[in-house]
Amino acid sequence: MGELFGTDGIRGKANTPPITPEVAVRLGKALARAFDAKGHGSVRAVLGKDTRLSGYMIETALTSGLVSMGMDVLESGPIPTPAIAHLTKSMNASCGIMITASHNPSDDNGIKIFDHDGFKLSDEIEVAIECDVLGGDIDSTHIGTALLGKAYRVDDAAGRYIEFAKASVGNRSLDNVKIVLDCANGAGYKIAPLIFRELGAEVLEIGVEPNGHNINLDCGATSTEKMGELVVEKGADVGIALDGDADRVIFREASGRLVDGDKIIAACALDYKRCGRLANETVAVTTMTNSAFHKAMRAAGVNVLVTDVGDRNVIEAMRANNLNLGGEQSGHVVFMDYVTTGDGIITALHVLKLMLDTGRSLAELADVFEPFPQKLTNIPVTEKKPLEQAPNLADAIIAADKALGSGGRIVVRYSGTENKLRILVEAESPETVQKWTTELVAAAEMDLQQG
């Protein structure tokens, strides 16, 4: 990670560097220069956003920077991140830009960028753009009035993505399927209910009243309790919760039990394996994936490729190894035969299709493995010092690794999108998980207090 880009684009507190109008103008100029030089497609960018109030500020500034360098801007308004990836490719644009902080609180915002082919940027391109932005003002005086770009509203952006999403499952009828759909008051609040209803599902929707401040607030993929209660109360077949930009999804089955990305990837991998569709007999996941997932895949003859955390890392590994299925426990699932990034809506459609095609409930499909007890703790930090500068935590990690042996594992890392230290403990018993979580967290907090 550099000074500007993290594991998933640029992210921070809105109206605070780097999420300021000043930086956004320079970023727009840098993007126009970078993608004009590449010569891919028309010199234009597709620009979308989620429902945060600060999105208007960033959208205006980015557009100013882009058009000042001669690039046209196709504005979609609030729309899911994967829709921007699709539109960038289908409209032959130079790049796609999404203004979102995904699952983060409304005070945050960020910018995700896609190349002309709908994939997230390579490290090399990010470094070049970052150098331009951090280098200060970018001269655009060589762009005369006649060469300035224009901004256009893409009125049918939502409709284009709706048809694309439905086509990914062959417009499979969802008649007689009852779902509770939580859109996190985010980017999918209009589009998602339309897609499921157009295919015939009965949709009970929540999280569809964004006000600029309530995105991800006690709703969505990071807070599925209310959705689970409604699933049980209303007798729904399944609960579907998107995050703020709808690139990930978490489910609740009919009894209200949570079904995460690990379970969904496993169920889909087994189905692909059975149908002979699993490319290279391999699925890609991250270091956060539960150990029981690996055990279940080995038993089924499915190879597992492990990457660092982040859907971009998963996608890069999938492309490099010609894989068509992968994802993260957090709900990013990538069906590479159809999409170029995680897509919560398309994932949900494929899960519903699998339920209907097999005649099995989500509970039955998710009964692929029993997860090992696992706990993830997030500790706020003001800065991300190298972990080797945290002696108490380093000692606790060594002690935990020695005690757990092959009966568990720990993953300690900084979030790539928030100022948080994440501590994951996994073991054969909940008591062991709690013991080492307590010790590791106490050690980390001691280091923080000592500065």
Buried (B, 14 or more C-beta within 10 A) or exposed (E): EEEBBBBBBBBBBBEEEBBBBEBBBBBBBBBBBBBBEEEBBEBBBBBBBBBBBBBEBBBEBBBBBBBBBBBBBBBBBBBBBBBBBBBBBEBEBBBBBBBBBBBBBBBBBBBBBBBBEBBBBEEEBBBBBBEBBBEEEBEBEEBEEEEBBEBEEBEEBBEBBBBBBBEBBEEBEBEEBBBBBBBBBBBBBBBBBBBBBBBEBBBBBBBBEBEEEBBBBEBBBBBBEBBBBBBBEEEBBBBBBBBBBBBBBBBBBBEBBBBBBBBBBBBBBBBBBEEEEBBEBBBBBBBBBBBBBBEBBEEBEBBBBBBBBBBBBBBBBBEEBEBBBBBBBBBBBBBBEBBBBBBBBBBBBBBBBBBBEEEBBBEEBBBBBEBBBBBBBEBEBEEBBEBEEBEBBBEBBEBBEEBBEEEBBBBBBBBBBBBBBBBBBBBBEEEBBBBBBEBBBEBBBBBBEEE
